Amino acid sequence: MNIIDIQRISCDTHVPENTQIEQWANVALHEVSECIEMVIRIVDEDESAQLNETYRHKFGATNVLSFPFDVPEGIELNLLGDLVICAPVLAREAQEQHKTLMAHWAHIIIHGTLHLLGYDHIDDTDAQKMEEKEIALLKTLSISNPYDDNFTL
């Protein structure tokens, strides 16, 4: 059983219940055979902006930041890493993209968890692989392709 530590720093009222957040993360972790530990920290725009600037050298808050944990050689630890999710940014994006808030939360948690598992979208080939994986995982939750311009639930 995976251990997902959820830290609620943001006071945003539109944050899903912990059980729902855990379910979405576990959807992305379903192919991992060992028990995984990870942290999902839900923050406000100030903390997101500070972390984004410090670690990515980009200005402003962002929807999700992933911080994979690099286990030192010789240490037996299944700590995958941390996700930092900015609740106000997710709420704004969902509205702007005409998506339900919960579908967008599911997508961003799966997206971030896949980053922790090593997926990326730096080049077009990697982006396509990651998007295909996200689409397939979201489909198991009956959520439509979030990259489709005609997105519907």
HUQUI-V402929 format. One record per pair of residues at least 24 apart in sequence whose ideal C-beta (glycine too) atoms are under 6 Angstrom apart, sorted by the first residue. I is the first residue (numbers start at 1). J is the second residue. D is the distance in Angstrom with one decimal. If there is no record, write none. Layout:
i->I j->J d->D
i->I j->J d->D
This chain:
i->2 j->26 d->5.9
i->2 j->29 d->5.7
i->2 j->35 d->5.9
i->2 j->36 d->4.8
i->3 j->37 d->4.4
i->4 j->38 d->5.6
i->5 j->39 d->4.7
i->6 j->40 d->5.1
i->7 j->41 d->4.4
i->8 j->42 d->5.1
i->9 j->43 d->4.8
i->10 j->42 d->4.9
i->10 j->43 d->5.3
i->10 j->44 d->4.7
i->10 j->87 d->4.3
i->12 j->87 d->3.6
i->12 j->88 d->5.9
i->14 j->91 d->5.2
i->14 j->101 d->5.6
i->15 j->42 d->5.6
i->15 j->87 d->5.2
i->16 j->105 d->5.3
i->24 j->106 d->4.7
i->24 j->109 d->4.2
i->24 j->110 d->5.9
i->25 j->109 d->5.6
i->25 j->113 d->5.1
i->27 j->137 d->5.2
i->28 j->110 d->4.6
i->28 j->113 d->3.7
i->28 j->114 d->5.5
i->28 j->137 d->6.0
i->34 j->78 d->5.5
i->35 j->78 d->5.9
i->36 j->78 d->5.4
i->36 j->80 d->4.9
i->37 j->78 d->5.8
i->37 j->79 d->4.8
i->38 j->80 d->4.3
i->39 j->82 d->4.3
i->40 j->83 d->4.8
i->41 j->84 d->4.9
i->42 j->85 d->5.2
i->42 j->87 d->5.4
i->43 j->84 d->5.8
i->43 j->86 d->5.6
i->45 j->86 d->6.0
i->45 j->88 d->5.3
i->48 j->86 d->3.7
i->51 j->84 d->5.8
i->61 j->86 d->4.9
i->61 j->89 d->5.2
i->63 j->89 d->4.8
i->63 j->90 d->5.6
i->63 j->108 d->5.5
i->64 j->108 d->5.1
i->64 j->112 d->4.3
i->66 j->112 d->5.0
i->66 j->115 d->3.8
i->66 j->116 d->5.4
i->68 j->116 d->5.2
i->80 j->116 d->4.8
i->81 j->116 d->4.5
i->83 j->112 d->4.2
i->100 j->153 d->5.7
i->103 j->143 d->4.9
i->103 j->153 d->5.9
i->106 j->141 d->5.9
i->106 j->143 d->5.8
i->107 j->146 d->4.7
i->110 j->134 d->5.7
i->110 j->137 d->5.2
